[in-house]
Amino acid sequence: MPDRAPQPVDRQLPTDEARDLISLVRDIAQREIAPEAAAEEDAGRFPREVFSLLSEAGLLGLPYDSEYGGGDQPYEVYLQVLEELAAARLTVGLGVSVHTLASYALAAYGTKQQQVEHLPAMLGGGLLGAYCLSEPASGSDAASLRTKAVRDGDEWVITGTKAWITHGGVADFYTVMARTGEEGPRGITAFLVPGGAEGLSGAAPEKKMGLKGSPTAQVHFDGVRVSDDRRIGEEGQGFAIALASLDSGRLGIAACAIGVAQAALDEAVAYAAGRRQFGRPIADFQGLRFMLADMATQIEAGRALYLAAARLRDAGLPFAKQAAMAKLHCTDTAMKVTTDAVQILGGYGYTADFPAERYMREAKVLQIVEGTNQIQRMVIARHLAGPETR
């Protein structure tokens, strides 16, 4: 029923190169991603070939150094690319965000030798990454993880199970946090584990409410051996690396959330313009017009919030509080906007014939991944009032 195409988001971009990049991403999204998104999500099909295409186009390493195959783009630009991809299909936008998260530890904490050896393939060589922190009994309390890495000469032997891993079982490399020492955060170390390592296996993907095209699975490490030159950072530094990774990763989730919300708003506006009741378009009715206005306002506020945090990051300034705020606000906005989009479409919004119901199901998970929104509120409050007293 929608009879008019959505207008591209009017973006404030810092360079002509960035504007050309966004144009390229929109073209790929419209030609290669959006047309099959609904059918492939319904079938639970993971679009690996799309990630290969994005890698060939230089879009899997945008915020990293070109010396290693990255795109030298500031986060301000990279996040807007994520937003465009997520608006076309969240499986793709979230997948790029997770790949960037998985690459962060080595890019930020690896030795020069490690970066030269591994980053070019990770950033532009067609590989796809996964980030392994959560476990079946260790989610929000990540410092209590149980997966162990025991030193054996010049190797480490990793044993345990990670849970809720995006790209679990299909990734080419895994950034893994494992316990190498004492209990608590100081006993955790980071490792770069090849996807084909002996003893590494992925369980059957979880059966999810939405985001069905993105495989989420447990990953089992049954005596997986990795050499010490795949240890990232110092022994015991892994938890600090994990938290630093998540600060940036939360901005990726925020951008993806705004992409989904924007897609839902575009669908609602187009439907309201084309649907007629009582002899005129339903977009003429004030109650509905106010809903659209509120949806658009919250989206713009979320976009401004994640970009403000990104600019702090790009300037080398602290941004953890703003990243938590952006993740919190943008994902809550996505949930509200997609729910309102279903309401505007009425009965049609509740059917799979229109994408609004898919957007609503997908928005829910964004309030959970990479730190639930309750955790984000804790992070923000600690910045404001200090740590909780015991």
Salt bridges, closest charged atoms under 4 A:
ASP16 OD1 - ARG19 NH2 2.46
ASP27 OD2 - ARG31 NE 2.84
GLU32 OE2 - ARG31 NH1 2.91
GLU40 OE2 - ARG45 NH1 3.07
GLU40 OE1 - ARG89 NH1 2.70
GLU41 OE2 - ARG89 NE 2.70
GLU49 OE1 - ARG45 NH2 3.06
GLU67 OE2 - LYS112 NZ 2.67
GLU76 OE2 - ARG311 NH2 3.02
GLU83 OE2 - ARG11 NH2 3.04
GLU83 OE2 - ARG303 NH2 2.56
GLU84 OE2 - ARG11 NE 3.00
GLU84 OE2 - ARG26 NE 2.93
GLU117 OE1 - HIS118 NE2 3.91
GLU135 OE2 - LYS162 NZ 2.92
ASP152 OD2 - ARG225 NH2 2.92
GLU155 OE1 - ARG225 NH1 2.79
ASP172 OD2 - ARG48 NH2 2.55
GLU183 OE1 - ARG146 NH1 2.66
ASP228 OD2 - ARG151 NH2 3.49
ASP228 OD1 - ARG231 NE 2.92
GLU235 OE2 - ARG151 NH1 3.29
ASP247 OD1 - ARG250 NH1 3.98
GLU300 OE2 - ARG303 NH1 3.41
ASP332 OD2 - ARG377 NH2 3.25
ASP340 OD2 - LYS336 NZ 2.61
GLU357 OE1 - ARG361 NE 2.80
GLU362 OE2 - ARG358 NH1 3.66
GLU388 OE1 - ARG382 NE 3.00
